[in-house]
Amino acid sequence: MSQIDQFLTALKRALKAKNVLYRDLAKALDLSESSVKRILSNKTLSLDRLEEICRVADISFAEVVKSAHLEEGEQAVLLSDEQERALAENPRLLHYFMMLQDGKTAQKIEREYDIQSGESKKYLFQLDRLNLIELHPRDKVKIKRQGFLRFRRDGPMGRALFEQTKASYLNYDFRSEDYIRFTMLKISPPTLAKYRAKIDRILLEMQEESRFEIEHNVPVVDTGILMAYRPWQYSYMGAIKKKEKAELDF
């Protein structure tokens, strides 16, 4: 994430913390709500406009900069093949590491989850050897690299998670409170690219909302979001084959 993205993310979080809605800003700035959304997403926010937004929302510019962590940032953390392979081969080790990554202590994990102290210590030593954590006396842990884990699609973890997604995510009876839509289109590659950029922005917004809610202890539910497109047609569309060209010319 670039420093501009980090700053805009911090600004949106600050607005949300103040319960300032886009429509509130729009009214105060004499703009449409869509214009405000565009200003806060297209990275062309002028200093004058930024100062105006901070004034209207009663937000300190300095605090927004500070909360954005522009120097270290919460960058995506990529693991080595060795690290990914060890996690991919042991789902319990992966889950244990993810809980440490989320800020849980080893003691809290042992207290709240079905894991014995011996297994917990084994995982701590293994994660330390893998250079994923720094293990201190009394099982105190320091995460080596802060940020959000991002597994490479072609890496051991990426392949394992993708296979799990293919096998189980859609193999589910979606209920009324769940959400699934599917459509089939004839559409050009440039148009697909345009909507891919929009989908990426929506996913980024959802990730920002997720981080904000976790940081502010909002009750949350683990949710899987799948966004995809590929060349495809229903199987019945090939039930009647096209004639060969020579046959048509005849």
N, C-alpha and C positions, 0 to 999 in steps of 0.2 A: 504494500500500500504506500503510495507517495505521501509526502508531507502535506500536500494540499488535501488529499483524501483524508488523512488523519485529522487535519484541522477541521474540515467540514463535518466529519463524524463527531468530533468533540463538540462542535457548535450545535449540531442536531441533538446530541445528548443533553446539552445544557438547556436548550429550549424545552425538551421533553421534561426535564427535571423541574422546570419552572411552570409546567403545564401551559406553555405557550403554543397554541396550535397555528398551523399555516394560515388559517382563515383570520386569526387574530393579527398576525403580522400583515397580512394582505390589507386588512381594514386600516391599520395604523400607517402603513406605507402608501396607501392609496393605489394598490396594485390588485390584480386578480390573484386568486389562490394558485392557479396554474403558473403564473409568473413567479411567485415566491418559490414554488417547488423547483422551477427551472433554475432560478438564481442559486439555490442551495445544492444543485447537482451538476451544473455545467462547468464548474471550476473557473468562472470568469467573474467572480464576485469582487467588485471594486472595494477599496479601503473605505471610501465614503459610505457606500451601501452597508458594508460590514459594521461600521461605527453606528449607523442608523439602526440596524437590527439589534445590536447590543444595547443601545439606549432604550429602544422600545421594549425589549424583553427584560431590561434591568439586569443585564449580564455583564460581568467584568471581562473585557477582552483579554487581560493578563491571565485570568483564571482559565479561560478557554484554551489559551496557548499552553499553559501548564498541564492541563488535563489531557492534552493531545499527545504528550510525551514525544515531541517531534524528533528528539535526538535518538532515543533508543527505540521508540515505537513498539507496538504489539505486532511485530512482523510475523509473517507465516514462517513456521519452523519446518524445514525439510530434514528428514533423517537419512542416515546412510543406509546402504543395502543391508549391512550386517544388523543394524538396529531394527530396521523394518522386518527383516527375516525372523529375528528372535521374537518379535511381537506377533507376527503373523502365525507363527508355529504354536503359540500358546495363548489362547483367548483369555485365560485367567490372568496371565501376566499383562496382557494388553489392557484389560479392564482395570487392573490394579494401578498401572501406570497412568491411565486416563483419570482415575480418581485422585491420584497425587497431583496431576497436572491441574485439576480443578480446585486444588487447595485443601483437600482432605489430608489429615495426618495419618500415619500408619496406625496409631492408637485408635483413631476414630473408625478407620476401616475395619480393624479387628473387632471393635465393639459393635458395629452396626451390620457387618456382613458375615456370611458363612465362610470364614477363613481362620485357620488356626495360627497362633503366633509363629510356629516354626515355618509354615508356608510363607507367611508375611515376611519374615526375616530373609528367607531364601530369595524372594523376589526383590527385596531391597538390595541385597548383595549383587544379584544379577543385573539390576538396573544401574547400579553403581559401576560394575565392570563394563557395561555397555556405554558408559559415559552419558547416560540420560539423566542421572541425578548425582548429587554429591551427598554421600551418607555421612552423618555426624553421630557422635555418641547419643545414646538413648533414642536411637532410631529417628533422629531429627533429619529432615530432608530439605535439600535446596535443589530446585529444578535448574538444570544446567542452562537451558535456553528458554526464556520466557516468550510466550506468543501462542499463536493458534497453530496446532499441528495440521500440516497439509501433506497428505500422502500422494506420491506421484502415481499417476494412472498405470504406468508400466512398471512400477516397483512392486516388491513382494506384498506390502500391505494394500496397495491400490488394487492389485489383481485379486487378492483374497476378499476384500470388501465388495468389489464389483461382482464377483461370482456369487457372493452371498445375496447381494441385491437382486441379481437376475433370478436366483433360485427362490427367494422368499418374499420379496417386497410386493409383487403383484399377485402372488398366490395367497389371496386374502379376500374375505367377503366384506367389501367396503360398506360401511353403515351410513345412515343419513347424515350423521354429524361429521363424517369424514368428507374428503373432497377428492374427486377424480374427474377429469374431463379428457376426452380424446377426440380428435378430429383428423380428417384426412384431406389434404389440399393438393392442388397443382400450383406450384409456386416457384419463382425463379431464385437462383442462388443469391443475387444481390438483396432480394427482399428477405430471404432467410437470414442473411448476415445482419440486416437492420434489426430484425426481431430478436436475434441472438443477443445483440448489444442491450436491448431493452430487458430481456430475461436476466442477463447478468446484473443489470442495475437493480432489478427487483430482488434478486437473491442477495445482493449486497445490503440492501435496505433491511431485509429480513434478518440477516446476520447482525446488523447494527442493533436492531430491536432486541434480538436475543441477548446480546452482550449487555445491553442496558438493563433488561429485566433481571438478568442473573446478578449484576452488580448491585441492584436495588432490592434484591430479595423478593421479587414478584413471584408468586406461585406459578410454576411452569410445568409443562408436560413434554416429555421426550417425543419429538415429532420428526418423521422422515419426509424430506421434500425432494421429489424427483422431477427434474426438468430435462426433457430430451426430445430430439427429433432425428429421424434418419429416413433414407429412401425405403419405402414400404408400401405394400398394398395388401388388401384382404385376399385370402387364399382363393375365394370364389372368383376373383377378378381374372384368374388364369385358367378357369375351368373350361372356357371355350378359347382355343388357340387361334391366333391370327393366321391367315393363309400366307404361304410364302409368296414373295413378290412375283416370281415367275408364274405362279398359278393365277395371281390376280391379273397379270398382263394378258394371259391366255383368255 
